[in-house]
Amino acid sequence: MQKNSRKKGVLAMDFGSHSLKLVVCQQNNQKIKVLQMFSIDFEPDFYENGHIKAFDEMKTLIVDNLKKHKIKLKNVVVSMESTDIIKREITIPHVAQEDQMDLINYEVNQYLPIDLETYILQYKILRAFEEDERAFLEVKLGAMPKEMAKKHYDLLTQCGLLPQVLDIHSHTIEAFVKWNFEGMDVLEKNTIAFIDFGYSMISINLIEKGSFVFNRIISINGREIMQMVSEKLEIPQSEVNKKLEEINIFELQDARRQLLAQNRATEEYRPLELVVDQFGAYLEDWLEELSKVFKYYTSRSIENSIDQIYIYGGNSNLEGLSDYMQQKLESNVQILRPLNKIEFTPKITDHRFQKYIHAFGSYLSR
């Protein structure tokens, strides 16, 4: 990123499944100064899995909120995620940099069932190594549908903005983590899992001794759960997150165990009991899927292990979640926080920093 743009300030946006996170920040020596930080909630059918479904409605929301918060910056960096973005780790012969993309295109044509004309390819060299006296490169590959990228570009330009970067979450979390833990041994000596608890997906990124090595996305039925809680407790969906954050996970699972011990038919459950049963089962499904991903990674090599887990994202704020995960997964679990490298101005009212990490990452990865 150019120094001038950092000093002037940058608008960073992160598109999520039910909200848009916006951060206005600027570089202040070795720290980031946050001038504004807020989110815009939208209807579940406006944006789904990286696809803009309600273009005009999203445009109105963005324009109105830029005016409301008196944001005049035009340059914007963007982060988003989708299971339709293809991610692979591939191995290619070690060739000169100018020949790498041609070789990657050839490999993609051979092994992935996609039309390259409809995708934007990006890659990153993870490491160089030798095997049987031959030199190879291990490459992290990302392929985004061109139509998906174009829709985001068109939306932002019609809002009067100038998109500079459209990045994916596996890149923005890596940028944030390396900046946040810069100069510390924690990254260089360990394998750390960074888990993003979102509304419709859980994203797992592993950084092994300072290098990104692994990414998996687990689709979850957050939309159905939110709707169920809203209906059973007779509260608007906009209040569901706040309600769930008031529930202690340990108390919830204790209540569910007591409920199941009664051997009653679910048809007999009262509304609150249904929430306890279904949301408790939902959390157990999360942990089971996470355990499968970790077991897959550790099974690839006897040397593979998970030394530390950090959680972030909107649902990481559930009370007791980190402690409950630590008990179930038998690994140290903490909420990902900035290490005294971010300054917040007094006007910041939403202090749930964990849900804005990808927006910060997009700013740092420019």
C-alpha positions in Angstrom: 0.0 0.0 0.0 1.3 3.4 -0.8 2.1 5.6 2.2 0.0 8.5 1.1 -3.2 6.4 0.9 -2.5 5.0 4.4 -2.1 8.5 5.8 -5.3 9.8 4.1 -7.4 6.9 5.3 -8.9 3.9 3.6 -12.4 2.5 3.5 -12.4 -1.3 4.0 -15.6 -3.4 3.5 -16.2 -7.0 4.3 -19.3 -8.7 2.8 -20.8 -11.3 5.1 -23.9 -13.4 4.7 -26.2 -11.1 6.6 -24.2 -7.9 7.2 -21.7 -5.6 5.6 -18.8 -4.6 7.9 -17.2 -1.2 7.2 -14.0 0.2 8.7 -12.3 3.6 8.0 -8.7 3.5 9.1 -5.3 5.0 8.6 -1.7 4.2 9.4 -0.4 5.9 12.5 3.3 4.9 12.7 3.3 1.1 13.6 -0.4 1.2 14.6 -3.7 1.4 12.8 -6.0 4.3 13.8 -9.7 3.4 13.4 -11.8 6.4 12.6 -15.1 4.6 12.0 -16.2 1.0 12.4 -19.8 -0.1 12.0 -21.9 -2.8 10.3 -25.0 -2.8 8.1 -27.5 -5.6 8.5 -29.5 -6.7 5.5 -32.2 -9.2 4.7 -31.1 -12.9 4.3 -32.0 -13.0 0.6 -30.0 -9.9 -0.3 -26.6 -11.6 -0.4 -25.9 -15.4 -0.4 -22.6 -17.3 -0.6 -20.8 -14.4 -2.2 -23.6 -13.7 -4.7 -25.4 -10.3 -4.7 -29.1 -11.2 -5.0 -30.7 -7.8 -4.4 -28.5 -5.4 -6.3 -30.6 -2.2 -6.0 -31.4 -2.8 -2.3 -27.8 -3.3 -1.5 -26.9 -0.2 -3.4 -29.4 1.8 -1.4 -28.2 0.5 1.9 -24.5 1.3 1.1 -25.2 4.8 -0.2 -27.5 5.7 2.7 -25.0 4.5 5.3 -22.1 6.3 3.6 -24.1 9.5 3.9 -25.3 8.8 7.4 -21.7 8.3 8.6 -20.4 11.2 6.5 -17.8 9.0 4.7 -16.4 10.9 1.7 -13.5 8.5 0.9 -13.8 7.0 -2.6 -11.1 4.3 -2.6 -12.3 1.0 -1.1 -10.8 -2.4 -0.5 -13.1 -5.3 -0.2 -13.1 -8.8 1.3 -15.6 -11.6 0.8 -15.9 -15.4 0.8 -17.8 -18.1 -1.1 -17.8 -21.8 -1.5 -18.0 -21.2 -5.2 -14.4 -19.8 -5.1 -12.2 -22.8 -5.9 -9.1 -23.1 -3.6 -6.5 -25.8 -4.1 -2.9 -26.5 -3.0 -1.1 -27.9 -6.1 2.5 -28.9 -6.8 4.2 -27.8 -10.0 7.8 -28.1 -11.3 10.1 -25.3 -10.3 10.1 -22.8 -13.2 10.9 -19.2 -13.6 8.4 -16.7 -12.3 7.3 -15.6 -15.8 6.4 -19.2 -16.7 4.5 -20.0 -13.5 1.1 -18.8 -14.6 1.2 -20.7 -17.9 2.0 -23.9 -16.0 -0.7 -23.3 -13.5 -3.2 -22.7 -16.2 -2.2 -26.0 -17.8 -2.6 -27.8 -14.5 -6.0 -26.3 -13.9 -7.2 -27.3 -17.3 -6.0 -30.9 -16.7 -7.4 -31.4 -13.2 -10.2 -28.9 -12.4 -13.6 -29.1 -14.2 -13.9 -25.4 -14.9 -13.8 -23.1 -17.9 -10.8 -20.9 -17.3 -12.4 -18.1 -19.4 -15.0 -17.6 -16.7 -12.7 -17.5 -13.7 -10.0 -15.1 -12.3 -7.0 -17.0 -11.2 -4.6 -15.9 -8.4 -1.8 -17.9 -6.8 0.8 -17.7 -4.1 4.0 -19.8 -3.8 3.9 -21.5 -0.4 7.3 -23.2 -0.6 10.0 -24.6 -2.8 11.3 -28.1 -2.2 13.1 -31.0 -3.8 12.0 -34.6 -4.3 14.0 -37.3 -6.0 16.5 -34.6 -7.0 13.9 -32.6 -8.8 12.8 -29.1 -7.8 9.1 -28.3 -7.2 6.9 -25.4 -6.0 3.9 -25.9 -3.7 1.3 -23.3 -4.8 -1.9 -22.0 -3.2 -4.4 -21.4 -6.0 -7.6 -19.4 -5.9 -10.2 -19.2 -8.7 -13.1 -16.7 -8.4 -15.9 -16.6 -10.9 -15.6 -13.5 -13.1 -19.3 -12.8 -12.8 -19.0 -12.7 -9.0 -16.2 -10.2 -9.1 -17.9 -8.1 -11.7 -21.1 -7.8 -9.6 -19.2 -6.5 -6.6 -17.3 -4.1 -8.8 -20.5 -2.8 -10.4 -22.2 -2.5 -7.1 -19.5 -0.4 -5.5 -18.9 1.8 -8.6 -22.6 2.6 -8.7 -22.3 3.6 -5.1 -19.8 6.2 -6.2 -16.8 4.2 -4.9 -13.5 3.2 -6.6 -12.8 -0.5 -5.8 -9.0 -1.1 -5.4 -8.9 -4.7 -4.3 -11.4 -7.6 -4.0 -9.8 -10.3 -1.8 -10.9 -13.5 -0.2 -11.0 -14.3 3.5 -8.2 -16.8 3.5 -5.9 -14.0 2.3 -7.2 -11.3 4.6 -6.9 -13.4 7.8 -3.4 -14.3 6.8 -2.5 -10.6 6.3 -4.1 -9.6 9.7 -2.5 -12.4 11.6 1.1 -11.8 10.2 0.7 -8.1 11.1 -0.8 -8.7 14.5 1.8 -11.2 15.6 4.8 -9.7 13.8 8.0 -10.3 15.6 6.5 -13.0 18.0 7.6 -16.6 18.2 4.0 -17.8 18.4 3.6 -17.9 14.6 7.1 -19.2 13.7 7.2 -22.1 16.1 3.6 -23.4 16.1 0.7 -24.6 14.0 -2.3 -22.4 14.7 -5.9 -22.7 13.6 -7.8 -19.5 13.0 -11.6 -20.2 12.9 -14.1 -17.7 11.6 -17.6 -18.3 13.0 -19.8 -16.6 10.4 -23.5 -16.6 9.8 -23.7 -19.3 7.0 -20.2 -20.8 7.1 -17.3 -21.6 9.3 -13.9 -21.0 7.8 -10.7 -22.8 9.1 -7.3 -21.5 8.2 -4.1 -23.2 9.4 -0.8 -21.3 9.6 2.1 -23.7 10.2 5.4 -22.1 11.3 4.5 -18.8 9.8 3.1 -20.1 6.4 -0.4 -20.7 5.3 -0.9 -24.4 4.7 -4.6 -25.2 4.8 -8.1 -23.8 4.3 -11.5 -25.4 4.6 -15.0 -24.0 4.7 -17.9 -25.7 6.5 -21.4 -24.6 5.4 -23.8 -24.2 8.3 -27.5 -23.6 8.6 -27.2 -20.3 10.4 -30.1 -18.8 8.5 -32.5 -21.6 9.6 -31.4 -21.3 13.2 -31.8 -17.6 13.3 -35.3 -17.9 11.8 -36.2 -20.7 14.3 -35.1 -18.6 17.3 -36.9 -15.6 16.0 -40.2 -17.5 15.6 -40.0 -19.5 18.9 -39.1 -16.5 21.1 -41.3 -14.2 19.0 -38.6 -11.6 18.5 -37.4 -9.9 15.3 -34.4 -11.5 13.5 -32.5 -8.3 14.1 -32.5 -9.1 17.8 -31.6 -12.8 17.6 -27.8 -12.3 17.8 -28.1 -10.1 20.9 -30.3 -12.7 22.5 -28.0 -15.6 21.7 -25.0 -13.6 23.0 -26.7 -13.5 26.4 -26.8 -17.3 26.6 -23.9 -19.1 28.3 -22.9 -22.1 26.3 -22.2 -24.3 29.3 -25.6 -23.5 30.8 -27.2 -24.1 27.5 -25.7 -27.6 27.1 -26.5 -28.4 30.7 -30.1 -27.4 30.1 -30.2 -29.5 26.9 -28.8 -32.6 28.7 -31.5 -32.3 31.4 -34.2 -31.8 28.7 -33.1 -34.9 26.7 -33.0 -37.0 29.9 -36.7 -36.4 30.3 -37.3 -38.5 27.1 -40.2 -36.3 26.0 -41.3 -36.0 22.4 -40.1 -32.8 20.8 -43.8 -32.0 20.0 -44.2 -31.5 23.7 -41.4 -28.9 24.1 -42.2 -25.4 25.0 -40.8 -22.7 22.6 -37.7 -21.9 24.9 -37.0 -25.7 25.2 -37.0 -26.0 21.4 -34.5 -23.3 21.2 -32.3 -25.0 23.8 -32.5 -28.3 22.0 -32.0 -27.1 18.5 -29.4 -24.5 19.1 -27.5 -26.9 21.4 -27.5 -29.6 18.7 -26.3 -26.9 16.2 -23.3 -26.2 18.4 -22.4 -29.9 18.7 -22.6 -30.2 14.9 -20.1 -27.3 14.6 -17.6 -29.0 16.9 -18.0 -32.4 15.2 -17.2 -30.9 11.8 -14.3 -28.9 13.2 -13.0 -32.1 14.8 -13.2 -33.9 11.4 -11.1 -31.1 9.7 -8.5 -31.2 12.4 -8.3 -35.0 12.3 -7.8 -34.9 8.5 -5.0 -32.4 8.9 -3.2 -34.3 11.6 -3.6 -37.6 9.7 -1.6 -36.3 6.7 1.7 -36.5 8.7 2.8 -37.8 12.0 4.4 -34.4 12.6 1.1 -32.5 12.2 -0.5 -31.1 15.3 -2.7 -28.2 16.3 -0.9 -26.1 18.9 -3.3 -23.2 19.4 -6.8 -22.2 18.2 -8.0 -18.6 17.8 -11.7 -17.8 17.0 -13.2 -14.7 15.5 -16.3 -13.6 13.5 -19.7 -12.6 14.7 -20.6 -15.9 16.5 -17.3 -16.0 18.3 -18.9 -13.6 20.8 -21.2 -16.3 22.2 -20.6 -16.4 25.9 -18.4 -19.3 27.0 -17.8 -20.6 23.4 -14.0 -20.5 23.6 -13.9 -22.3 27.0 -16.5 -24.9 25.7 -14.4 -25.5 22.6 -11.3 -25.9 24.6 -13.0 -28.5 26.7 -14.3 -30.5 23.8 -11.3 -30.2 21.4 -8.7 -30.5 24.1 -6.7 -27.6 22.8 -6.0 -24.1 23.9 -8.7 -21.8 22.5 -8.7 -18.0 22.6 -10.6 -15.2 21.0 -8.5 -13.4 18.4 -7.8 -9.8 19.6 -5.5 -7.0 18.4 -2.3 -6.8 20.4 -2.2 -3.1 21.3 -1.6 -2.2 17.6 -5.0 -0.6 16.9 -6.2 2.7 18.2 -9.9 3.3 18.4 -11.3 6.9 18.3 -14.0 7.8 20.9 -16.8 7.7 18.2 -16.5 3.9 17.9 -19.5 2.4 19.5 -19.4 -1.2 18.3 -16.4 -2.8 20.1 -17.0 -6.4 18.9 -13.7 -6.3 17.0 -13.8 -10.0 16.1 -16.4 -9.5 13.4 -14.3 -6.8 11.6 -11.1 -8.7 11.2 -11.5 -9.4 7.5 -12.1 -5.7 6.8 -8.8 -4.9 8.6 -7.1 -7.7 6.7 -8.2 -6.3 3.4 -6.7 -3.0 4.4 -3.4 -4.6 5.4 -3.2 -6.9 2.3 -3.3 -4.0 -0.3 
